Amino acid sequence: VTSSIQTPVYTYTNPANQTANTVYSVSLYVTTLNGCKDSVTIPVTVYALPTPNFTADSVCLGVATTLSDLSNLNGNPLFINSWDFNGDNIADLSNNLPTSTNIFTNPGNTSVTYSVFSSPNGGLLTCSAKVTKNVWVHAIPAAVITHTNKCIDAQPNLMSGVNSTLAIGTITNYAWNYGNGNNKLINPLAPSSFSYNLAGNYLVTLTGTSAGGCTNGATQSI
């Protein structure tokens, strides 16, 4: 590629420049009106962009998510990392650490944009690229016990967690503690029944567990 203007501008678009620093030899040829000629050749370096990437662990709502850097700086030193956790194109966290944490406020997928800046020539220039991924946060079950008190001779006592809810996903286990040392910890169905030997008040606990492993409990006096 050549140009005949005194101060040209040229953009290198070789795909190899994306992942490797590349040096080009640029030559300037000058000719006077009298036909005298001279030339000079200098190296021009085009620095590679970083290749950003990250992973995130899977947590329950309210627990900090750990986001781990998996970027390739393509031969250049790291300058800084930048995280946008809510999709507003404003950096919520900037650092140069291999891992970062954030507590997301909603269950389900959240779009996270990760920007990586490298500094190939001692801080005089920064090269950057970004990647956007969905980060999943598991919802927390809301356990609810429904029950009608019975006389001791009209048992069994019927209890149910059918009114328990989960914003996203499925409750896969309803663990019951009947308040007298007895329990039913593995129970994929919401209803349960139990017969007490003695009349009295018993504090019954229901713990709901989601498919993602998130738990929440409710208690009721029976």
N, C-alpha and C positions, 0 to 999 in steps of 0.2 A: 504494500500500500504506500502510495506517495502523495505528496502535496506540494504545491508551488507557492503557497502563501508564507509570509515571514514567521507568523506565530500560529501554527496549526494546533488544533485540539483533536485528539484521537482516543477512542475508547476501545480497549482490548476486550474482546468477547470470547476468547478461546475457552471452551468448557474446562480445560485443564486448570485455568486460573481459579476455579472455584475451590479446589482442594490442595493446591500446591503453589508456593511462591515461584514466580516465573520471571526470568531476566531476559529482556529483549535488547538487541543492539540497534540503536537508533542513529542514523547517519544524517548529517546536514551537509549539503553541497551548495557552495556559493560561487556565482559567476559574475564578474564585473562587466560593465559595458564594453570593456576592451578585450573581453574573452579570457581574462585571467581567472583561474579556478583554484579552489581549495576545499577541503572537507574535514570533518571531525566526526568521530563515532564515540558515543558514550553509552553505558549500560542504563537501562530503565527497568526498575523492578516493579512488577505488579503483584501485590500481596494477596494471598488467598483469604477467602472469607472463612470464619469458623463454621462448623457444621453442628448446630445446636441439637441436643436431644436430652430427654430426662425420663425417669420413671417415678411413679408415686405408689406408695403402699395403700392398702385398702383398709379403712378404719370406719368406726361407727361415728355418727354425728356427735359433735362435741369433743372429739379426740383429735389432737394435732396430726395432720397428714405430713409425712416425711417425703420430700421430693429430692431425688438424687440426680446429680448431673451425670450425663453420659455423653457429653459433647466431645467433638474432635476439634482441636484448635488448629489443626493442619500445619503444625510446625511453628506457630507463633505464640508468644506468651499471653496469658490471660490478663485482661484489664479489669473487667467487672461483669457480673451476672445481674440480670434484672427480671423480676417476676411481676406479671399482671394477673392477679387472682380473680378479677371480676369482669374482665372484658371491656373496661372503659378506656383502654389504651393509655393508662397512667400507671407508672411503676409503683407497686405496693411494697416491694422489698428489693433492695440492691445489696449485693455482697460479692465476695470472691471465694465463697466456701463451697466444698463439694456437695453439701446437703443443706436444705432449707426446710422450714416447717411453716404450716399455716393451718388455722382452724377454720374450716368452711362452715358457712351459716345455713346451708340448705342441703338436704339429702339428694342423691342422684348425681347426674353429671354436671360438672362445672367446667367451663372452657377456661383453660389456663394458657397464657402466652409467655414463653421463656425466651429472653433475648440474651445473647452472648456477645461480648465485645472483646476483641483481641487487640493487642498493641504491638505491632510488628517492628517498630523502629524507635523504641525507647520512649513512647508516649507522644511523639509528634503526630501520630496518626492512629485512629482506631478504625477497625473493620468490624462490622456487626452483621448478624443474621438472627432470625427468630423462628420459633416453631410453636404451633398451637395444638394442644391435646386436651381431651376430656379427662378430668379426674373424678373418679366415682367415690361417693361417700354413702355408706349404708345408713338407712333410716333406723330409728329406735322404735321398738314396739311400745304401744300404750296398753298396758294390761288392765283389764276391768273384770271384776268378779260379780256375777249375779247369783243370788241365793235367796231362798225363802226359809226362815227359821221353822223348825219342826219339833214336835214333842219327841222324847226319846223312844216312845213306842211306835212312832210313825216313820221310822228311818227306812232306807238310807237317806242321808242328807244329799241332795242334788245340788251341785255347784257347776258353774259354767264360766268359761272365759270367752264365749262366742262374741261378746261385744268388744273384745280387744281389737285394736286397729294397728295398722302399719301403713305409713304413707306410701312407701314403694316396696314391693316384694311380698313375701309370704311368711307368716309365723309358722314355724315348723315344729315347735315343741312347747307344751304347756306343763310346766313343772309345779306340782302342788305340794305344799307343806300344810298338814291339817291341824297344826298347833298343839298336838299331844304326843309328839315324837314319831308320828307316822307320816310318810310322804309317798308321793308317786312322781318321781323325777323324770321319767321317760314316758311322755304321753303326747303323741302327735295330734290328738283330737282335743277340742276345746272342753267338752263336758267331762265331769268327774263325779264320783259318788263315794261317800264314806259313812260308816255307821260308828257312832261314839258309844262307849260303854257306860259313861257317866254323864248326867246332865251338867250343864255349866256353860261358861263362855270360853270359846276357843278362837285364837287369832290365826286365821287362815291366810296363807300367802300364796299368790300365783305369780310365777315368773315366766314371761313369754320370751322366746328366743327366735330370732329371725333366721332366714337361710344364710344371711351374711354373718351370723354369730353374735349379733347385738342383742342385749337382754334389757328387760325392764320389769319391775315388779309392782304388785298391788297387794294390799292387805285389807281384811275385813273381819270384824268380830262376828262369830256365829254362835 
